[in-house]
Amino acid sequence: MFRINALVTGVWRGLVQPGPAQRAYLNCLLVQAATVFLWWPKSNLSKALAQEQGPQPLLAVTIAIGLTIAYYSIRAGAEEFLLTGQQSLREWTVGTPLSIRRIVSGAVLGHGLQTLHQLALSAPLVCVAYTVGGGEWRSLVLCLVMVVLHAEVFWLVGAIIYLIIGHNGQSTFVTLRFFAAAAYLGISIAFPPASHFRMTIHLMDESSVWKMSTTILTPQLVFLLTYAASIAILCLVLATLLRRYRRNSAIADTPEMKTDQ
């Protein structure tokens, strides 16, 4: 019989309760709202259209959503904050008999649910930007799907960094933010089809000359395949680290080890 993963239900319960995780995303919403304000047309709309330069608040806020949710996700993966009542991966690993596969799949699905909830909170800003900027719904939906995949990769990376480094205060703080900045900028420069920033421009800004080079596969498909493969690989790495952590914890709890101590 199908059973809902306990990690997913933990996220579901935590989403409706106030806590530090919600306050952290409130800061992201403020950044997104500021982006809409800054890119809001400052002149008459008819003049902007006459100059063949349509308003760009929808493009700007979509990029801002991708950036802020990625930053939020890598912090959440490193457990800088948890939802109210949510347990950490280490607690699930050593404190429950759940299989590692079920823990990893539940954590990934739970974070996906959390990302969808965040997109729902950002939806009013997207709608406001759409009313003045317009655009193709298909391109917008595809960009938001890319946000979810992008966020999953950053969450997995944050969780892996945390399991490797541990809660070492300043070193973890610096490593997370350095990796987030380096990955976001590096991918944008080195491999544009895997960059949410570049792909959003490619899909939503018809006037931009910053276009992708033509390949056998469309840039959208390259993005989806790249992130699907990255999620699969990172899940395997995370599962390996959790198995090692469970095994080391079991060894440390054996009577022989306690006697030696």
C-alpha positions in Angstrom: 0.0 0.0 0.0 1.3 3.5 -0.9 2.5 5.5 2.1 3.4 9.2 2.1 7.0 9.7 2.9 7.4 11.0 6.5 9.9 13.6 5.4 7.3 15.0 2.9 4.6 15.2 5.5 7.0 17.0 7.9 7.6 19.7 5.3 3.9 19.9 4.6 3.2 20.5 8.3 6.1 23.0 8.7 4.9 25.1 5.7 1.8 26.3 7.6 3.6 27.2 10.8 5.7 30.4 11.3 9.4 30.1 11.9 12.8 31.1 10.7 12.5 29.4 7.3 9.4 31.5 6.5 11.1 34.7 7.7 14.1 33.8 5.5 11.8 33.6 2.4 10.1 36.9 3.4 13.5 38.5 2.7 13.5 36.8 -0.7 10.1 38.2 -1.4 11.3 41.7 -0.5 14.1 41.4 -3.0 11.7 40.2 -5.7 9.3 43.1 -4.9 12.2 45.6 -5.1 13.1 44.1 -8.5 9.6 44.7 -9.8 9.7 48.3 -8.5 13.1 49.0 -10.1 12.1 47.6 -13.5 8.7 49.1 -13.5 8.2 51.3 -16.6 9.2 54.9 -15.6 7.7 56.4 -18.8 4.5 56.2 -20.6 3.9 52.6 -21.9 3.0 53.8 -25.4 6.3 55.7 -25.7 8.2 52.6 -24.6 6.5 50.4 -27.2 7.0 53.1 -29.9 10.8 52.8 -29.2 10.4 49.0 -29.7 11.6 48.4 -26.1 8.9 46.7 -24.2 8.9 46.8 -20.4 10.9 44.2 -18.7 9.6 43.7 -15.1 8.5 40.1 -15.8 11.9 39.1 -17.1 13.6 40.8 -14.1 11.3 39.3 -11.5 11.7 35.8 -13.0 15.5 36.1 -12.8 15.2 37.4 -9.2 13.0 34.5 -8.2 15.5 32.0 -9.7 18.4 33.7 -7.9 16.7 34.1 -4.5 15.2 30.6 -4.4 18.6 29.1 -5.3 20.3 31.1 -2.5 17.5 30.1 -0.1 17.8 26.4 -1.2 21.5 26.1 -0.6 21.1 27.6 2.9 18.1 25.2 3.6 20.2 22.2 2.4 22.9 23.1 4.8 20.3 23.4 7.5 21.0 27.0 8.4 17.2 27.0 9.2 14.5 24.3 9.3 10.8 24.5 9.1 9.0 24.4 12.4 8.9 20.7 13.6 11.2 19.6 10.8 14.0 17.2 11.7 17.5 17.3 10.1 18.8 14.6 7.7 21.2 13.4 10.4 18.4 12.9 12.8 16.4 10.9 10.3 19.5 8.8 9.5 20.6 7.8 13.0 17.2 8.1 14.8 14.9 6.1 12.5 15.0 2.8 10.7 14.0 4.3 7.4 16.2 3.3 4.5 18.6 5.8 3.1 16.9 5.7 -0.2 13.6 6.7 1.4 15.3 9.4 3.4 16.9 10.9 0.3 13.8 10.7 -1.9 11.6 12.1 0.9 14.0 15.0 1.4 14.2 15.8 -2.3 10.4 15.6 -2.7 9.9 17.7 0.4 12.2 20.4 -0.8 10.4 20.3 -4.1 7.1 20.9 -2.3 8.6 23.7 -0.4 9.9 25.3 -3.6 6.4 25.1 -5.1 5.0 26.8 -2.0 7.6 29.6 -2.5 6.6 30.0 -6.1 3.0 30.3 -5.0 4.0 33.1 -2.6 5.8 34.9 -5.4 2.9 34.4 -7.9 1.3 37.8 -7.1 4.5 39.6 -8.1 4.7 37.6 -11.3 1.1 38.4 -12.1 1.7 42.1 -11.4 4.8 42.1 -13.7 2.9 40.2 -16.4 0.1 42.8 -16.5 2.5 45.5 -17.7 5.2 43.5 -19.5 3.2 40.7 -21.1 4.9 37.7 -22.5 4.3 34.1 -23.5 2.8 31.9 -20.8 4.6 28.9 -22.1 8.0 30.5 -21.7 7.1 31.7 -18.2 5.9 28.3 -17.1 9.0 26.7 -18.5 11.2 29.2 -16.6 9.4 28.5 -13.4 9.9 24.7 -13.9 13.6 25.5 -14.4 13.5 27.4 -11.0 12.4 24.2 -9.3 15.1 22.0 -10.9 17.7 24.8 -10.2 16.6 24.9 -6.6 16.8 21.1 -6.1 20.4 21.1 -7.3 21.4 23.9 -5.0 19.6 22.2 -2.1 21.4 19.0 -2.7 24.8 20.8 -2.9 24.0 22.6 0.4 23.2 19.3 2.1 26.4 17.6 0.8 28.6 20.5 1.9 27.0 20.4 5.3 27.5 16.7 5.7 31.2 17.0 4.7 32.1 20.2 6.6 29.6 19.9 9.4 28.3 22.8 11.5 31.6 24.7 11.7 30.2 28.2 11.9 32.2 30.6 9.8 33.8 28.0 7.4 30.4 26.6 6.5 28.9 30.1 6.1 31.7 31.2 3.8 31.8 28.0 1.8 28.1 28.0 1.1 28.0 31.6 -0.2 31.2 31.3 -2.1 30.0 28.2 -3.9 26.6 29.7 -4.6 28.1 32.8 -6.2 30.8 30.9 -8.1 28.3 28.3 -9.4 25.7 30.9 -10.5 28.2 33.1 -12.3 30.5 30.3 -13.5 27.7 28.3 -15.1 26.3 31.5 -16.7 29.7 32.2 -18.4 30.9 28.6 -19.1 27.8 26.7 -20.0 24.8 29.1 -20.8 22.2 26.4 -21.5 22.5 25.3 -17.9 22.2 28.8 -16.5 18.8 29.9 -15.3 19.8 33.5 -15.8 20.8 33.0 -19.4 17.9 30.6 -20.2 15.4 33.1 -18.8 16.8 35.8 -21.1 16.8 33.4 -24.0 13.1 32.5 -23.5 11.5 35.7 -22.4 13.5 38.6 -23.9 12.7 38.7 -27.7 14.7 42.0 -28.1 17.9 40.6 -26.6 20.9 39.7 -28.8 22.1 37.4 -26.0 20.9 34.2 -27.6 22.0 30.6 -27.4 24.0 29.0 -30.1 22.1 26.5 -32.2 22.8 22.8 -31.4 21.2 19.5 -32.1 19.3 19.7 -28.9 17.3 22.8 -28.0 18.7 24.8 -25.1 15.6 24.0 -23.0 16.1 20.3 -23.4 19.8 20.7 -22.6 18.9 22.5 -19.4 16.3 19.8 -18.4 18.7 16.9 -19.2 21.6 18.6 -17.4 19.7 19.2 -14.2 18.0 15.9 -14.2 21.3 14.2 -14.5 22.8 16.5 -11.8 20.0 15.7 -9.4 20.5 12.0 -9.9 24.2 12.1 -9.3 23.9 14.4 -6.3 21.3 12.1 -4.8 23.8 9.2 -5.1 26.5 11.3 -3.4 24.1 12.3 -0.6 23.0 8.7 -0.1 26.6 7.6 0.1 27.4 10.2 2.8 24.3 9.4 4.8 25.1 5.6 4.7 28.7 6.4 6.0 27.3 8.6 8.7 24.8 5.9 9.8 27.5 3.3 9.8 30.0 5.5 11.8 27.3 6.4 14.3 26.4 2.7 14.8 30.1 1.8 15.3 30.4 4.7 17.9 27.4 3.3 19.8 28.7 -0.3 20.1 29.4 -1.5 23.7 33.1 -2.0 22.8 33.5 1.6 21.7 31.8 2.8 24.8 34.1 0.7 27.0 37.2 2.0 25.2 36.0 5.5 25.9 
